[in-house]
Amino acid sequence: MNRLTPESLNKLCTEMNRFMAVRFMDDIPAGHTVYPYHLMICGGTGCHASKSMEIERRLAEEIEKRQIGDKVIIIETGCNGFCAQGPVMVVYPGGIFYEYLKPDHVDDILDQHILKGKPVERFMYHDPVTGRVTPRLKDIPFFSMQQPRVLRNKGLIAAERIEEYLGTGGYLGACKALFEMSSEEIIKEIKVSGLRG
């Protein structure tokens, strides 16, 4: 990556934000397809231990075999936060949450969800008490009660691609401080924030 300037940072942020916009689209009616789908497979240690890498490999193989690389992108995220249900994957647009995945589930997900726009209910979250299916990640009680601040992008960005962090506005504050603010303004902001250390 070339050295960043305020202009190049803003340009990259805008481009990545456009690319990632599909991950913030929640209300896609069943039976509709919006390409490309983003398959956000958890790359946290819990999911890796549950063989998420095998699922990721199988997805890549099947996508290539079916020649649907223009319709779907595989993105390995950091820990999604629901390790006990792993391996997990969230499909955007829609935020459809799949749990306890196995490599042999890949065919159904690609055939039904990706190609036909019909999410696969049997791989979704089922309430352990009521058995009720909750398709969307944001509606699962474990997640819906949380208001993450520092980890607000968990499961939404590729863990090892700084460009994706930039697409969420990452480093814009640092850029502003470095290129637009005086030392006095920075000190004032730090005091107002209450940050120490």
C-alpha positions in Angstrom: 0.0 0.0 0.0 1.3 3.5 -0.8 1.8 6.1 1.8 -1.6 7.5 2.9 -2.5 11.1 2.6 -5.8 12.6 3.9 -7.1 12.5 0.3 -6.1 9.0 -0.4 -7.4 7.8 3.0 -10.8 9.4 2.3 -10.9 7.9 -1.2 -10.0 4.4 0.1 -12.5 4.8 2.9 -15.3 5.7 0.4 -14.4 2.8 -2.0 -14.3 0.2 0.8 -17.5 1.6 2.3 -19.2 1.1 -1.1 -17.8 -2.4 -1.3 -19.0 -3.3 2.2 -22.4 -1.6 2.0 -24.1 -5.0 1.3 -23.1 -6.1 4.9 -25.5 -3.4 6.3 -28.5 -4.5 4.2 -30.8 -6.4 6.5 -34.2 -6.5 4.8 -33.9 -8.7 1.7 -37.1 -10.6 1.0 -36.8 -14.4 0.7 -36.5 -15.5 -2.9 -34.6 -12.3 -4.0 -30.9 -12.4 -4.8 -28.6 -9.4 -4.5 -25.1 -10.1 -5.8 -22.5 -10.4 -4.7 -23.2 -12.2 -1.5 -20.6 -11.8 1.2 -20.1 -15.0 3.1 -18.6 -13.9 6.4 -17.1 -17.1 7.9 -15.7 -16.9 11.4 -12.0 -17.2 11.6 -11.8 -17.0 15.4 -9.9 -19.7 17.3 -13.1 -21.4 18.4 -14.4 -21.8 14.9 -11.0 -22.8 13.6 -10.9 -25.5 16.2 -14.3 -26.6 14.9 -13.0 -26.8 11.4 -14.2 -23.6 9.8 -11.1 -23.6 7.5 -12.4 -26.9 6.0 -15.7 -25.1 5.3 -13.9 -22.2 3.8 -11.9 -24.4 1.5 -15.0 -26.3 0.5 -16.8 -23.1 -0.3 -13.9 -21.9 -2.5 -13.8 -25.2 -4.3 -17.6 -25.3 -5.0 -17.7 -21.6 -6.0 -15.0 -22.3 -8.5 -16.6 -25.5 -9.7 -20.0 -23.8 -10.2 -18.3 -20.7 -11.8 -20.2 -18.4 -9.5 -17.3 -16.2 -8.3 -19.2 -13.2 -9.6 -22.1 -13.9 -7.2 -20.3 -14.6 -4.0 -17.2 -13.5 -2.0 -15.8 -15.5 1.0 -14.5 -13.3 3.8 -12.8 -14.7 6.8 -13.6 -12.5 9.8 -12.2 -12.4 13.3 -14.2 -14.0 16.2 -17.9 -13.6 15.7 -18.5 -13.9 19.4 -20.7 -17.0 19.5 -18.0 -19.6 19.7 -20.3 -22.3 21.3 -22.3 -22.4 18.1 -19.3 -22.7 15.7 -18.4 -22.9 13.1 -20.6 -19.9 12.2 -21.1 -17.9 9.1 -23.2 -14.8 8.4 -24.5 -14.2 4.9 -25.0 -10.6 3.7 -27.2 -9.0 2.5 -29.7 -10.0 5.1 -27.5 -11.0 8.0 -28.6 -14.6 7.9 -26.8 -16.5 10.6 -25.7 -20.2 10.1 -24.4 -22.2 13.0 -22.8 -25.6 13.6 -21.7 -25.7 10.0 -20.0 -28.7 8.4 -18.4 -29.0 5.0 -21.3 -31.0 3.6 -23.6 -28.1 4.3 -21.9 -26.0 1.7 -23.8 -27.4 -1.3 -27.2 -26.6 0.2 -26.2 -23.1 1.2 -24.8 -22.3 -2.3 -27.7 -24.0 -4.2 -30.5 -22.6 -2.0 -29.4 -19.4 -0.5 -26.9 -18.0 -3.0 -28.4 -19.2 -6.3 -32.1 -19.1 -5.3 -32.3 -16.5 -2.6 -33.8 -18.9 -0.1 -31.9 -19.1 3.2 -31.5 -22.7 4.6 -33.6 -22.8 7.8 -32.1 -26.0 9.2 -28.6 -24.4 9.6 -30.0 -21.3 11.3 -30.1 -20.5 15.0 -32.8 -22.4 16.9 -33.8 -21.2 20.4 -32.7 -24.0 22.8 -35.9 -23.6 24.9 -38.6 -22.9 22.3 -37.0 -24.3 19.2 -38.0 -21.1 17.4 -35.8 -20.3 14.4 -34.2 -16.9 14.3 -32.7 -16.3 10.9 -30.9 -13.0 11.3 -27.9 -12.5 13.5 -29.1 -9.2 14.9 -32.3 -10.8 16.2 -30.6 -13.6 18.2 -31.0 -12.8 21.9 -27.3 -13.4 22.5 -26.5 -10.5 20.1 -29.6 -8.4 20.3 -29.0 -7.4 23.9 -25.4 -6.3 23.2 -24.3 -2.8 22.4 -20.7 -3.3 21.4 -18.5 -0.3 21.1 -14.9 -1.3 20.6 -15.9 -4.6 18.9 -18.8 -3.1 16.9 -17.2 -4.4 13.6 -16.7 -8.0 14.9 -17.9 -10.4 12.2 -18.3 -7.6 9.7 -14.8 -7.0 8.4 -12.0 -9.3 7.2 -9.8 -9.7 10.2 -6.5 -9.3 8.2 -7.4 -6.6 5.7 -6.7 -3.1 7.0 -8.6 -1.7 4.0 -11.8 -3.1 5.5 -11.2 -1.3 8.7 -10.7 1.8 6.7 -14.0 1.2 5.1 -15.7 1.5 8.4 -14.1 4.9 9.0 -11.1 3.5 10.8 -8.1 5.9 11.2 -10.2 9.0 10.1 -9.9 10.4 13.6 -6.1 9.9 13.6 -5.9 11.5 10.2 -7.8 14.5 11.4 -5.6 14.8 14.4 -2.4 14.6 12.3 -3.3 16.8 9.4 -6.1 19.2 10.6 -5.7 19.9 14.3 -3.2 21.9 16.3 -1.5 20.4 19.4 -3.8 22.5 21.6 -6.9 21.2 19.9 -5.7 17.6 20.4 -5.0 18.2 24.1 -8.4 19.7 24.6 -10.1 16.7 22.9 -8.2 14.3 25.1 -9.2 16.2 28.2 -12.8 16.3 27.1 -12.8 12.6 26.4 -11.5 11.7 29.8 -8.9 9.4 28.3 -5.8 8.7 30.4 -2.7 6.7 30.1 
